[in-house]
Amino acid sequence: MPPAGRWTYRVPLVKVAIAGSSGRMGRMLIEAVLDSDGLQIGAALDRHDSPELGRDCAGFLGRKSGVVIVSDPAAIGQAQVLIDFTRPEATLAYLGVCAEKGVAAVIGTTGFDAAGKAAITAAATRTAIVLAPNMSLGVQALLRLVELGARLLQEGYDLEIIETHHRDKVDAPSGTALQLGEAAARARGQNLEQQAIFERHGNIGPRPAGSIGFSAVRGGDIIGDHTVLFAGSGERVEITHRSSSRQSYAQGALRAARFLAGRSAGLYTMQDVLAP
């Protein structure tokens, strides 16, 4: 160790752009970045009709960041990493700018269709992207537990994924629920598209063997609960994760932003972020 007082070690500073800056998640991210080490807000973006345009992005905290909220996607170029938890159409527009300017992206947006997913894959050939429907570290642990459960509990066990979110969530099932389904199907050597059951109504008959069912609940201000149920004869196993705050998503996103800084182009997951 160098003698005390002779050397100063600094964590490399990473400038981030926050999309959806006036929304609940955007504000959570802004506060988390302001209170973090090694991260700084380089740009704050919001929709063109936001009443917050032109205001300091930290004003809701009674603080000054020196960065005002803008609607011009070109502002992304003032940062090294974009963090986006908005809507698919907005994310894809921002991602085009990221690919053009070489800005990495942390994408927590869900609800992408096949074309949207293809666009993300294409952008990842030009810049580094972490795509994760849920940035929570607890959910990453849940994914691994579900893989283990699906591998051990196969014949004679029905698998159902139940997710619960606030009334304003527009996509169903949630991206996290689909990711859990993919993890379970992979562990069982299945294709989720062939085994998934998303709708039940009327006389549907007995449950097909090997199927993976999804149940979506919407109501109130529930941030996000996910339960994976393995139902067998005489017993059931339930693995549940409940989010009581979006803080876990924000902290996971910041960890992903640090991971991406200086990373080569490619499409990464939170499992890559957490790898030793």
C-alpha positions in Angstrom: 0.0 0.0 0.0 1.3 3.5 -0.8 1.9 5.7 2.2 -1.2 7.5 3.4 -1.7 10.9 1.9 0.7 10.4 -1.1 -1.7 8.7 -3.5 -5.3 9.2 -4.4 -7.3 6.3 -6.0 -10.3 7.3 -7.9 -13.1 5.1 -9.2 -13.5 5.8 -13.0 -16.4 8.1 -13.5 -19.3 6.8 -15.7 -21.8 9.3 -17.1 -25.3 7.9 -17.5 -28.3 9.1 -19.4 -31.6 8.4 -17.7 -34.7 7.8 -19.9 -38.2 8.6 -18.6 -36.7 11.0 -16.1 -40.0 12.3 -14.7 -41.5 8.8 -14.2 -41.4 6.8 -11.0 -38.6 4.6 -12.1 -36.7 7.5 -13.7 -36.8 9.4 -10.5 -35.7 6.4 -8.5 -32.7 6.1 -10.9 -31.8 9.7 -10.7 -31.7 9.6 -6.9 -29.7 6.4 -6.9 -27.1 7.8 -9.3 -26.8 11.0 -7.3 -26.1 9.0 -4.2 -23.7 6.5 -5.9 -20.0 6.4 -6.2 -18.4 6.4 -9.7 -21.6 7.4 -11.6 -22.8 10.8 -12.7 -25.9 12.0 -14.6 -24.8 13.0 -18.1 -28.3 13.5 -19.6 -32.0 13.2 -18.6 -34.6 12.5 -21.2 -38.4 12.4 -21.3 -41.2 12.5 -23.8 -41.8 15.6 -25.9 -44.9 16.6 -24.0 -43.5 16.2 -20.5 -44.2 19.2 -18.2 -40.8 18.6 -16.7 -38.8 19.6 -19.8 -36.3 22.3 -19.1 -36.2 21.6 -15.3 -33.3 20.3 -13.3 -33.8 16.5 -13.2 -33.1 16.4 -9.5 -35.6 19.2 -8.7 -38.1 16.8 -7.3 -35.5 16.0 -4.6 -34.9 19.7 -3.8 -31.4 19.2 -5.2 -29.4 20.6 -8.2 -27.8 18.2 -10.6 -26.9 20.7 -13.3 -28.7 18.5 -15.9 -32.0 19.6 -17.3 -34.6 17.3 -18.7 -34.8 17.3 -22.5 -36.7 15.4 -25.2 -34.0 15.4 -27.9 -32.5 11.8 -28.1 -29.2 13.3 -29.3 -28.5 14.2 -25.7 -27.7 10.5 -25.1 -24.4 11.3 -26.7 -23.4 13.2 -23.6 -23.3 9.9 -21.6 -21.4 6.6 -21.8 -24.4 4.4 -20.8 -28.2 4.8 -21.2 -30.5 3.4 -18.6 -34.0 2.9 -20.0 -37.2 1.6 -18.2 -39.7 3.2 -20.5 -41.9 1.7 -23.4 -40.7 -0.4 -26.3 -41.2 2.3 -28.9 -39.2 4.8 -26.9 -36.5 2.4 -26.1 -36.0 1.4 -29.7 -35.8 5.0 -30.8 -33.2 5.7 -28.1 -31.3 2.5 -28.9 -30.8 3.7 -32.5 -29.0 6.7 -31.1 -26.9 4.5 -28.8 -25.8 2.3 -31.7 -24.9 5.4 -33.8 -22.9 7.1 -31.0 -21.4 4.1 -29.4 -23.3 4.6 -26.1 -23.9 1.4 -24.1 -27.5 0.7 -22.9 -29.1 -0.9 -19.9 -32.6 -1.9 -20.9 -35.2 -2.8 -18.3 -38.2 -2.1 -20.6 -40.5 -5.1 -21.2 -43.1 -5.9 -23.8 -41.0 -6.1 -26.9 -42.4 -8.0 -29.9 -40.3 -10.2 -32.2 -39.3 -7.2 -34.3 -38.3 -5.3 -31.3 -36.1 -8.1 -30.0 -34.5 -8.4 -33.4 -33.7 -4.7 -33.4 -32.1 -5.0 -30.0 -30.0 -8.0 -31.2 -28.9 -5.9 -34.2 -28.0 -2.9 -32.1 -25.9 -5.2 -29.9 -23.5 -5.8 -32.8 -22.6 -2.1 -32.6 -22.7 -1.3 -28.9 -22.9 -3.1 -25.5 -26.3 -3.8 -24.1 -27.6 -5.4 -20.9 -31.2 -6.6 -21.6 -33.1 -7.8 -18.5 -36.8 -7.6 -17.8 -35.9 -7.5 -14.1 -32.7 -6.0 -12.7 -33.3 -7.2 -9.1 -30.5 -9.3 -7.7 -33.2 -11.3 -5.8 -34.9 -12.2 -9.1 -31.5 -13.4 -10.5 -31.3 -15.8 -7.6 -35.0 -16.8 -8.2 -34.1 -17.7 -11.8 -31.4 -20.1 -10.7 -33.7 -21.7 -8.1 -36.4 -22.2 -10.7 -34.0 -23.9 -13.1 -33.0 -26.3 -10.3 -36.6 -26.9 -9.3 -37.7 -27.5 -12.9 -34.9 -30.0 -13.4 -35.8 -32.0 -10.3 -39.6 -31.8 -10.4 -40.6 -32.9 -13.9 -42.8 -35.9 -14.4 -46.0 -35.6 -12.3 -45.5 -31.9 -11.5 -47.5 -29.1 -13.1 -45.7 -25.8 -13.4 -47.5 -22.4 -13.1 -46.1 -18.9 -13.0 -48.2 -16.3 -11.2 -47.3 -12.7 -11.5 -48.9 -9.7 -9.9 -48.4 -6.0 -10.8 -49.9 -2.5 -10.5 -53.0 -1.5 -12.5 -50.9 0.6 -14.9 -48.7 -2.2 -16.3 -49.6 -2.6 -19.9 -48.0 -5.9 -20.9 -48.9 -9.4 -19.7 -47.4 -11.7 -18.7 -44.6 -9.6 -17.3 -41.2 -9.9 -18.8 -39.9 -11.4 -15.6 -42.6 -14.1 -15.8 -41.6 -15.0 -19.3 -38.0 -15.1 -18.3 -38.9 -17.5 -15.5 -40.8 -19.6 -18.0 -37.8 -19.7 -20.3 -35.6 -20.8 -17.4 -37.9 -23.6 -16.5 -38.4 -24.8 -20.1 -34.7 -24.7 -20.7 -34.1 -26.9 -17.6 -36.7 -29.4 -18.8 -35.3 -29.5 -22.3 -38.5 -27.8 -23.7 -39.4 -24.9 -26.0 -41.4 -22.4 -24.1 -43.4 -21.3 -27.1 -44.6 -24.9 -27.6 -45.5 -25.5 -23.9 -46.8 -22.1 -22.7 -50.5 -21.6 -21.8 -51.4 -17.9 -21.6 -55.2 -18.0 -21.7 -57.9 -20.1 -20.1 -61.6 -19.5 -20.6 -64.6 -21.8 -20.9 -64.4 -25.6 -21.2 -60.6 -26.0 -21.6 -60.3 -29.7 -20.7 -57.6 -31.2 -18.4 -54.2 -29.6 -18.2 -51.8 -30.9 -20.9 -48.8 -32.7 -19.4 -45.6 -30.7 -19.5 -47.4 -27.4 -20.0 -46.2 -24.2 -18.4 -49.1 -22.0 -17.4 -49.1 -18.2 -16.8 -51.5 -16.3 -14.6 -51.4 -12.4 -14.6 -53.0 -10.3 -11.9 -53.3 -6.5 -12.1 -54.4 -4.1 -9.4 -53.5 -1.3 -7.1 -50.0 -0.1 -6.8 -48.3 -3.5 -6.4 -44.7 -3.2 -7.6 -44.2 -6.8 -8.6 -44.7 -10.3 -7.2 -43.7 -13.5 -8.9 -44.4 -17.1 -7.8 -43.4 -20.2 -9.5 -45.6 -23.1 -8.4 -44.7 -26.8 -8.9 -47.9 -28.8 -8.1 -47.6 -32.5 -7.7 -49.7 -35.2 -6.2 -49.9 -34.7 -2.4 -47.5 -31.7 -2.4 -46.6 -28.4 -4.0 -43.5 -26.3 -4.0 -43.7 -22.5 -4.3 -40.8 -20.2 -5.0 -41.7 -16.5 -4.6 -40.1 -13.1 -5.0 -41.8 -10.0 -3.8 -40.7 -6.4 -4.6 -41.6 -3.9 -1.9 -39.6 -1.1 -3.6 -38.2 -0.2 -7.0 -34.9 0.5 -5.3 -33.8 -3.1 -6.0 -34.3 -2.5 -9.8 -32.4 0.8 -9.6 -29.4 -0.7 -7.8 -29.3 -3.6 -10.2 -29.4 -1.1 -13.2 -26.5 0.9 -11.7 -24.5 -2.3 -11.3 -25.2 -3.1 -15.0 -24.1 0.4 -16.0 -20.8 0.0 -14.3 -20.4 -3.5 -15.9 -21.0 -2.0 -19.4 -18.5 0.9 -19.1 -15.8 0.2 -21.6 -17.3 -3.2 -22.6 -17.1 -4.4 -26.2 -20.3 -4.6 -28.3 -22.6 -7.5 -27.4 -25.9 -8.5 -25.8 -25.5 -9.3 -22.1 -27.8 -10.4 -19.3 -27.9 -9.7 -15.5 -26.3 -13.2 -15.1 -23.3 -11.9 -17.0 -23.3 -8.8 -14.8 -23.2 -10.9 -11.6 -20.7 -13.5 -12.9 -17.6 -13.7 -10.7 
